[in-house]
Amino acid sequence: MIILTYDSSMSDRKSRLTITVDPDLTTYAERLVESGHAASVSAAFNEAMAEKVYRDRRRRGLWKAKGDEADPGRVARMMTHVDRQLAGE
């Protein structure tokens, strides 16, 4: 378990959080700090979550763009077909 403690260099906008982390992730985060690839364990987890947010937003954007390109008539026909299959027709 990692307890993220307050670092006086942290901005006032950050919130304190206690999390339980798998041991291999704890070890990896600590190695990032020891090797100078992260300023702190908190920074390592912040960076990982920021990357996840970026990927999720990008993925949603790509799905939306593909949806905007879709032919509405074809989509309606496909949905009708799916609905019929679900209804057992």
N, C-alpha and C positions, 0 to 999 in steps of 0.2 A: 504494500500500500504506500502510495506517495501522498504526503500532505503538502500541498502547495502553500507556502508561507508568504507573508507580505514582504516584498522587497521595496525598500524606500525609493528605488529608482523607477518603480512602476508608476504609471500615470494614475491619477485619481479616477479615471474612467474605467479602470479594470476592476473586476470583482473577485473576491476570494472564493475559492472553490476547493473542496476536499473530494478527491476521487480515488477509486480503487482501480488499480491497473494490473494487467497480467504481468507476471514476473519478467518475461522476456522483453516486454515493452519498457518496463522500468529499467532493465539493464541496458537496453538500446539507448534510451534517452540519456541515461547517465554517461554512457560512452560518447555520445554526441557532445556532451558538456566537457568531458575530460579531453577530447580531441580538439576542442575549440570550434566545433561545427554548430554549437548552440550556446547561447549565453547562459542559459539555465535550463533546468528540467521544464519549468513552466514555459519558457520560450520554445522549447522543442515541441511541447504539446500544443501551444498556440499556433505554431507554424503548421503542424499536422492538421489541425482543425481548419485553419484558414485555407489550406490546400483542398480539403474536402469540400468546403463551402464553394470554392472556385469551380471545382469539377462538377458539383451538383448543379450550380447555376448555369454552367456552360452546357451541360447535358440537357437541362430543361430548355435552354435557348435553342439548341439544335433540334430537339423534338418539336418545339413550337414552329420553327422555320420549316421543317418538313411538313408539319400539319397545315401550314399556310399554303404550301405548294400542292396539297392534295386536291383531287377532283371531287367536289362535294357530291356529285351524282354517283360516282363510283363508291365513295365511302358509304353513302346511304344504301346502295345495293348490297355491299358487303355486310353492313350492320343488319339489314333485313335477313340475309342468309344466316348470319350468326344467331340472331334471335330465333329463327325457325329451328335451327339445330338445337338450341337450348330448350325450346318448347317441345322437342321430340317429334317434330314434323318430318 
